[in-house]
Amino acid sequence: MLANASFIVKQPDSMRGDSPNLDLLRSLAVIFVVLSHLPPLGLIMEMYHYHLQSLGLLGVIIFFVHTCLVLMLSLERQTDTLGEQRRASLFFVRRAFRIYPLSVVVVLVVSVFAKGSGAEPTYSTILSNLLLIQNLNGEPSIPGALWSLPFEVQMYLVLPMLYLLVVRAGKTALWRVCLLWLGSIGVIFTLYRLGLNYHLLKYLPCFLPGVMAFTLRKTPRKVAPWALFLYVGSVAVIYPWAVAYGVKENMLAWPVCLALGLIIPWCREIDVSWLRSTGKVVARYSYGIYLVHGPCIDFAFNYLGGMPPLLQWGSFIAATATLSYLAYHWIEKPGIDLGGRLAKRWSRGIVTGLVTNQAID
C-alpha cells in the first residue's frame, strides 16, 4: 500500500483546465498527427488497409473537442477573475497572442526556405496563411498542418456566445447544445443537397462536443480514466480502418467527437505519475510540435533521403524536439504572457472607468 502512495492524487470535484486527462488527450492527438505524416510508416500501414492520413484527421478532431472544452473552462476562469465586462474582447486578445505569434513565424520561415525549391508560395498564399484565412479563399497551407488552425480561430468567434448560452441555460444547457449539434448537421446536409458550400461548417459538429463536456464539468467523476483512453485507442484503430474501406471520414468524425465529449467529464483523472508528467510535457510543446513537424519530416526524409534510416529518424526526432522547445520558450510562452498582461490591464481600466462613472453619477 505504501509503495503505491506516490501514485494517489486527490480527484478534483469538477473539471479544470489543468486536467492530466486533458494533457494526455492533447498529447495523443499531436502524436496521431505526427504519425500520419511519416512517409515510412504510411507505406507499411497501406499493406494492412489502414488509412494512416485519417489518423491525422482523428488527431485534429480530438484537438477540436479538447480546445473547445479547455477554452470554455478558460472563459469561466476569466469571468471569475476579470469579470463579465468585455468578456469576448479580452478572450480574443488572449487567444490572438496565443495562436498568431508562432504561426506567423513558422509561415514566414517556411516560405523563405521554399524559395527556389520549385514550390515557392505566392504573396497571396503567404498573406492568407499569416491571417489564418486560407480555408476561406482556397489557398494552400504553409506548412500543410496549418490547414486546421483557421477553423479553430473562426470557432473562437462564437465561443463567448456559446459560453453565455450555457451559463444562462442552467440545467437545460446540455440539451440545448445537443440540439445545436443536431441542427448543425442538418444545416450541413441541407447545404450539401442544395449544392452550396458547406466546408466552413463541416467541423462544427466536432467542436460542439467540447461545449457539451463543459456543461457536464460538475458531473461526479465515477468512471476509471482507462475508459477514456481505451475509447481513444479503439477509435485510433477503427477510424482509419473504416475510412480505408470507404466510410466518409468527416461524417464518421461527428459521432466520434460526440462520444468523446460525453465521455471526458465522467472519467476520473489518471493517477499514474509518469503518465501525468509525460502528458503535461508533451501537451506544453504540442502546438510547436504540430507546426514544425512537417518541415522536420521534409528535412529528415527528403533532404536526407539518401542517408541511413537511423540518421533520418534521429534527425527528425532531434529537430522536432529542439524546434518545438525553442518555439515554446522563445515565441509561444512570451506571446501567452503578453496577451495575459494586456487583458489584465484592459480589465483594470474597465473597472476603473466604471468606478469613476459611478462616483460622478
C-alpha positions as CSV (number, residue, x, y, z in Angstrom):
1,M,0.0,0.0,0.0
2,L,2.7,2.5,0.9
3,A,4.6,1.7,-2.3
4,N,1.7,3.0,-4.3
5,A,1.2,6.1,-2.2
6,S,3.0,8.3,-4.6
7,F,0.5,7.4,-7.4
8,I,-2.5,8.5,-5.4
9,V,-3.9,12.0,-6.0
10,K,-6.9,13.8,-4.8
11,Q,-9.6,13.9,-7.5
12,P,-11.0,17.4,-8.2
13,D,-14.7,17.9,-7.6
14,S,-15.1,19.4,-11.0
15,M,-13.2,19.6,-14.3
16,R,-10.3,22.1,-14.6
17,G,-8.2,23.4,-17.4
18,D,-5.0,21.8,-15.9
19,S,-6.5,18.3,-16.1
20,P,-3.9,15.5,-16.5
21,N,-6.5,13.7,-18.6
22,L,-6.8,16.6,-21.0
23,D,-3.0,16.9,-21.1
24,L,-2.7,13.2,-22.1
25,L,-5.5,13.6,-24.6
26,R,-3.8,16.5,-26.3
27,S,-0.5,14.6,-26.3
28,L,-2.2,11.6,-28.1
29,A,-3.8,14.0,-30.6
30,V,-0.5,15.5,-31.7
31,I,1.2,12.1,-31.8
32,F,-1.6,10.9,-34.1
33,V,-1.0,13.9,-36.4
34,V,2.8,13.3,-36.5
35,L,2.5,9.6,-37.2
36,S,0.1,10.2,-40.0
37,H,2.7,12.3,-41.9
38,L,5.6,9.9,-41.6
39,P,6.3,8.5,-45.1
40,P,8.0,5.2,-44.0
41,L,5.1,4.4,-41.7
42,G,2.5,5.3,-44.4
43,L,3.9,2.7,-46.8
44,I,3.8,0.0,-44.2
45,M,0.2,0.7,-43.0
46,E,-1.2,0.7,-46.5
47,M,-0.4,-3.0,-46.7
48,Y,-2.8,-3.6,-43.8
49,H,-5.7,-1.4,-45.2
50,Y,-5.0,1.2,-42.6
51,H,-5.6,4.8,-43.9
52,L,-2.8,6.5,-42.0
53,Q,-3.8,10.0,-43.1
54,S,-7.1,9.6,-41.4
55,L,-5.2,9.0,-38.1
56,G,-4.0,12.6,-38.6
57,L,-7.6,13.8,-39.0
58,L,-8.6,11.9,-35.9
59,G,-5.8,13.8,-34.0
60,V,-7.2,17.1,-35.4
61,I,-10.8,16.4,-34.3
62,I,-9.6,15.4,-30.9
63,F,-7.9,18.8,-30.8
64,F,-11.2,20.4,-31.7
65,V,-13.1,18.8,-28.8
66,H,-10.2,19.4,-26.4
67,T,-9.8,23.0,-27.5
68,C,-13.4,23.9,-27.2
69,L,-13.6,22.4,-23.7
70,V,-10.4,24.0,-22.4
71,L,-11.4,27.4,-23.8
72,M,-14.9,27.2,-22.2
73,L,-13.1,26.5,-18.9
74,S,-10.8,29.4,-19.6
75,L,-13.8,31.7,-20.2
76,E,-15.2,30.6,-16.9
77,R,-11.9,31.4,-15.1
78,Q,-11.6,34.7,-16.9
79,T,-15.1,35.7,-15.9
80,D,-14.3,34.8,-12.2
81,T,-11.1,36.8,-12.2
82,L,-11.7,39.7,-14.6
83,G,-15.4,40.0,-14.5
84,E,-18.1,40.0,-17.3
85,Q,-17.2,43.3,-18.9
86,R,-15.9,42.9,-22.4
87,R,-15.5,39.2,-21.8
88,A,-15.4,38.4,-25.6
89,S,-12.8,41.1,-26.3
90,L,-10.5,40.0,-23.5
91,F,-10.8,36.4,-24.7
92,F,-10.0,37.4,-28.3
93,V,-6.9,39.3,-27.2
94,R,-5.6,36.4,-25.2
95,R,-6.2,33.9,-28.0
96,A,-4.6,36.1,-30.7
97,F,-1.4,36.3,-28.7
98,R,-1.6,32.6,-28.0
99,I,-2.0,31.5,-31.7
100,Y,-0.6,34.1,-34.1
101,P,3.0,34.8,-32.9
102,L,4.2,31.2,-33.5
103,S,2.1,30.6,-36.6
104,V,3.3,33.8,-38.2
105,V,7.0,32.9,-37.5
106,V,6.6,29.4,-38.9
107,V,4.8,30.6,-42.0
108,L,7.5,33.2,-42.8
109,V,10.4,30.8,-42.1
110,V,8.9,28.0,-44.2
111,S,8.1,30.5,-47.0
112,V,11.7,31.8,-47.1
113,F,13.1,28.3,-47.3
114,A,10.6,27.3,-50.0
115,K,12.1,29.9,-52.3
116,G,14.0,28.4,-55.2
117,S,12.6,24.9,-54.4
118,G,10.1,24.9,-57.2
119,A,7.2,25.2,-54.8
120,E,7.6,28.9,-53.9
121,P,4.3,30.2,-52.4
122,T,2.7,33.4,-53.8
123,Y,2.3,36.5,-51.8
124,S,-1.5,35.9,-51.7
125,T,-0.8,32.4,-50.2
126,I,1.6,33.8,-47.6
127,L,-0.8,36.6,-46.6
128,S,-3.7,34.2,-46.3
129,N,-1.6,31.9,-44.0
130,L,-0.4,34.8,-41.9
131,L,-4.0,35.8,-41.3
132,L,-5.2,32.2,-41.0
133,I,-7.9,32.6,-43.6
134,Q,-6.7,30.1,-46.2
135,N,-9.8,28.0,-45.8
136,L,-11.9,30.9,-46.9
137,N,-10.1,31.6,-50.2
138,G,-8.7,28.2,-51.1
139,E,-5.1,28.9,-50.7
140,P,-2.7,26.1,-49.7
141,S,-1.4,25.9,-46.1
142,I,2.2,26.7,-45.2
143,P,3.1,24.3,-43.7
144,G,0.5,21.7,-44.6
145,A,-0.6,21.0,-41.0
146,L,-1.7,24.7,-40.7
147,W,-4.9,23.8,-42.5
148,S,-6.8,23.2,-39.3
149,L,-5.9,26.4,-37.5
150,P,-8.3,28.7,-39.5
151,F,-11.3,26.5,-38.5
152,E,-10.2,26.8,-34.8
153,V,-9.6,30.5,-35.0
154,Q,-13.0,31.0,-36.6
155,M,-14.6,28.9,-33.9
156,Y,-13.2,31.4,-31.4
157,L,-15.6,34.0,-32.7
158,V,-18.7,32.1,-31.4
159,L,-17.3,30.6,-28.2
160,P,-18.1,33.5,-26.0
161,M,-21.7,33.4,-27.2
162,L,-21.8,29.6,-26.6
163,Y,-20.4,30.2,-23.1
164,L,-23.2,32.7,-22.4
165,L,-25.8,30.3,-23.8
166,V,-24.6,27.5,-21.5
167,V,-24.3,29.7,-18.4
168,R,-27.8,31.1,-18.8
169,A,-29.4,27.8,-19.8
170,G,-28.7,26.2,-16.4
171,K,-29.9,22.6,-16.2
172,T,-31.1,22.6,-19.8
173,A,-27.6,23.6,-21.2
174,L,-26.7,20.1,-22.4
175,W,-29.9,19.5,-24.2
176,R,-29.6,22.9,-25.9
177,V,-26.1,22.2,-27.1
178,C,-27.2,18.7,-28.3
179,L,-30.0,20.3,-30.3
180,L,-27.4,22.8,-31.7
181,W,-25.2,19.8,-32.7
182,L,-28.1,18.1,-34.5
183,G,-29.0,21.4,-36.1
184,S,-25.5,22.0,-37.4
185,I,-25.5,18.5,-39.1
186,G,-28.9,19.3,-40.6
187,V,-27.6,22.6,-42.0
188,I,-24.5,20.9,-43.5
189,F,-26.7,18.2,-45.2
190,T,-29.0,20.9,-46.5
191,L,-26.2,23.0,-48.0
192,Y,-24.8,19.8,-49.5
193,R,-28.1,18.8,-51.1
194,L,-28.5,22.4,-52.5
195,G,-25.1,22.3,-54.0
196,L,-23.8,25.1,-51.8
197,N,-20.5,25.4,-50.0
198,Y,-20.7,23.7,-46.6
199,H,-17.0,23.4,-45.9
200,L,-16.8,26.3,-43.4
201,L,-19.3,24.4,-41.2
202,K,-18.2,20.8,-41.6
203,Y,-16.2,20.7,-38.4
204,L,-18.8,22.5,-36.2
205,P,-20.2,19.1,-35.1
206,C,-16.6,18.3,-34.0
207,F,-16.2,21.4,-31.9
208,L,-19.6,21.4,-30.1
209,P,-19.0,18.2,-28.1
210,G,-16.3,20.2,-26.3
211,V,-19.1,22.5,-25.2
212,M,-21.2,19.5,-24.1
213,A,-18.3,18.3,-22.0
214,F,-18.2,21.8,-20.4
215,T,-21.9,21.6,-19.5
216,L,-21.1,18.3,-17.6
217,R,-18.0,19.7,-15.9
218,K,-19.5,19.3,-12.4
219,T,-20.6,15.7,-13.0
220,P,-19.4,13.3,-10.3
221,R,-16.4,11.5,-11.9
222,K,-17.1,7.9,-11.2
223,V,-15.6,6.2,-14.3
224,A,-12.0,4.9,-14.3
225,P,-9.7,7.0,-16.5
226,W,-8.7,4.0,-18.6
227,A,-12.2,4.1,-20.1
228,L,-11.4,7.4,-21.8
229,F,-8.1,6.2,-23.2
230,L,-9.5,2.8,-24.2
231,Y,-12.0,4.7,-26.3
232,V,-9.4,6.9,-27.9
233,G,-7.1,3.9,-28.6
234,S,-10.0,1.9,-30.1
235,V,-11.0,4.8,-32.3
236,A,-7.4,5.2,-33.4
237,V,-7.6,1.6,-34.8
238,I,-11.2,1.6,-36.1
239,Y,-11.4,5.1,-37.6
240,P,-8.6,4.8,-40.2
241,W,-9.6,1.2,-41.0
242,A,-13.2,2.2,-41.6
243,V,-12.1,5.1,-43.9
244,A,-9.8,2.7,-45.8
245,Y,-13.0,0.6,-46.6
246,G,-14.9,3.6,-47.9
247,V,-16.6,5.3,-44.9
248,K,-16.6,9.1,-45.2
249,E,-14.1,10.4,-42.7
250,N,-15.9,13.7,-42.0
251,M,-19.2,12.1,-41.3
252,L,-17.6,9.5,-39.1
253,A,-15.8,12.3,-37.2
254,W,-19.1,13.7,-35.9
255,P,-20.2,10.7,-33.7
256,V,-16.6,10.0,-32.7
257,C,-16.4,13.6,-31.3
258,L,-19.8,13.4,-29.8
259,A,-18.9,10.2,-27.8
260,L,-15.6,11.8,-26.8
261,G,-17.2,14.9,-25.5
262,L,-19.7,12.9,-23.4
263,I,-17.1,10.5,-22.0
264,I,-14.5,13.1,-20.8
265,P,-16.4,14.6,-17.9
266,W,-17.3,11.2,-16.4
267,C,-13.7,9.9,-16.1
268,R,-11.5,10.4,-13.0
269,E,-8.1,11.8,-13.5
270,I,-5.2,9.5,-14.3
271,D,-3.2,8.8,-11.2
272,V,0.0,7.3,-12.6
273,S,2.7,9.8,-12.0
274,W,4.8,9.2,-15.1
275,L,1.8,9.4,-17.4
276,R,0.7,12.6,-15.8
277,S,4.2,14.2,-16.1
278,T,4.7,12.9,-19.7
279,G,1.3,14.1,-20.8
280,K,2.0,17.5,-19.3
281,V,5.3,18.0,-21.0
282,V,4.1,16.8,-24.5
283,A,0.9,18.9,-24.1
284,R,3.0,22.0,-23.3
285,Y,5.0,21.7,-26.5
286,S,2.2,20.2,-28.7
287,Y,1.5,23.4,-30.6
288,G,5.1,23.8,-31.6
289,I,5.3,20.1,-32.5
290,Y,2.1,20.5,-34.6
291,L,3.6,23.3,-36.6
292,V,7.2,22.3,-37.0
293,H,7.0,18.5,-37.5
294,G,6.1,18.8,-41.2
295,P,9.3,20.8,-42.2
296,C,11.3,18.4,-40.0
297,I,9.9,15.5,-41.9
298,D,10.8,17.1,-45.2
299,F,14.3,17.7,-43.9
300,A,14.9,14.2,-42.5
301,F,13.2,12.0,-45.1
302,N,13.5,14.1,-48.3
303,Y,16.6,16.3,-47.9
304,L,18.5,13.4,-46.1
305,G,16.7,10.8,-48.3
306,G,19.9,9.1,-49.3
307,M,21.2,8.7,-45.7
308,P,20.9,5.7,-43.4
309,P,17.4,5.3,-41.9
310,L,18.9,5.6,-38.3
311,L,20.3,9.1,-39.2
312,Q,17.0,10.1,-40.8
313,W,14.9,9.1,-37.8
314,G,17.4,10.6,-35.4
315,S,17.4,13.9,-37.3
316,F,13.7,14.1,-37.4
317,I,13.3,13.4,-33.7
318,A,16.1,15.8,-32.7
319,A,14.9,18.6,-35.0
320,T,11.3,18.3,-33.9
321,A,12.1,18.2,-30.2
322,T,14.6,21.1,-30.4
323,L,12.5,23.4,-32.6
324,S,9.3,22.8,-30.6
325,Y,11.2,23.5,-27.3
326,L,12.6,26.8,-28.7
327,A,9.3,27.7,-30.2
328,Y,7.6,27.5,-26.9
329,H,10.1,29.3,-24.8
330,W,11.1,32.0,-27.3
331,I,7.8,32.7,-29.0
332,E,4.7,30.9,-27.7
333,K,5.1,31.4,-24.0
334,P,6.1,35.1,-24.3
335,G,3.1,35.7,-26.5
336,I,0.8,34.0,-23.9
337,D,2.3,36.1,-21.1
338,L,1.9,39.3,-23.1
339,G,-1.7,38.5,-24.0
340,G,-2.5,37.8,-20.4
341,R,-0.9,41.1,-19.2
342,L,-2.7,43.1,-21.8
343,A,-6.1,41.5,-20.9
344,K,-5.5,42.2,-17.2
345,R,-4.5,45.9,-17.8
346,W,-7.5,46.3,-20.1
347,S,-9.8,44.8,-17.5
348,R,-8.4,47.0,-14.7
349,G,-9.0,50.0,-17.0
350,I,-12.6,49.0,-17.5
351,V,-13.2,48.6,-13.7
352,T,-11.5,51.9,-13.0
353,G,-13.8,53.6,-15.6
354,L,-16.9,52.0,-14.1
355,V,-16.0,53.2,-10.6
356,T,-15.3,56.7,-11.8
357,N,-18.6,56.9,-13.7
358,Q,-20.5,55.7,-10.6
359,A,-18.7,58.3,-8.5
360,I,-19.7,61.1,-10.9
361,D,-23.3,59.8,-11.1
